[in-house]
Amino acid sequence: MRLAIDVMGSDQGPHAIIAGSARAVVEHPSLELILFGPRQRITAELFALAAASGCGSVTFSGA
């Protein structure tokens, strides 16, 4: 399943959306999420989550 998610669509800011998205992908590996929002903010949040969890890989595609 593929879902598009606007990371700026939360009253709690993009951190909550990005963290929840990361958990969903870990729990459901076949899930594909496309995150929309400020690229630098998404990148920073994902790398911080990867570092905190010990995950060695974050992959980006697109422009």
Long-range contacts (C-beta under 8 A, 24 or more apart in sequence): 1-30, 1-31, 1-32, 2-32, 2-33, 2-34, 3-31, 3-32, 3-33, 3-34, 4-33, 4-34, 4-36, 5-33, 5-34, 5-35, 5-36, 6-36, 6-37, 7-35, 7-36, 7-37, 7-38, 7-41, 7-42, 8-37, 8-38, 14-38, 14-41, 14-42, 14-45, 15-45, 18-42, 18-45, 18-46, 18-49, 19-45, 19-49, 22-46, 22-49
